[in-house]
C-alpha cells in the first residue's frame, strides 16, 4: 500500500510557491484530493501509483522522495527550471 506523508506534499508545494489549486491543475487531480493528500481530510480508498507519479511530476521531485523512502534534500527544495506554461497557471 502506497502512502505519502501529508507534510511532504504541503512542504514541497509551499517550497515551489504553489497553491493547492495550481498543484491540482498540474497533477490533474481535484482541489479536494490535494487537501486529502495534505492530511486535512482522510484519504479515501487506495493511493495509486498513477496519483503518486502525477504529484511527483507536478512537484518536480522523484516519487521516492515524495513517498518518504528517501530524505528530502536541498535539490528537492531548489527552484525548478522555468518552463513555459499556460496562462491559467502563471
Buried (B, 14 or more C-beta within 10 A) or exposed (E): EEEBEBEBBBBBBEBBEBEBEBBBBBBEBEBEBBBBBBBEEEBEEEBEEEBBEBBBBBBBBBBEBBBEEEEBEEEBEEEEEEEEEEEEEE
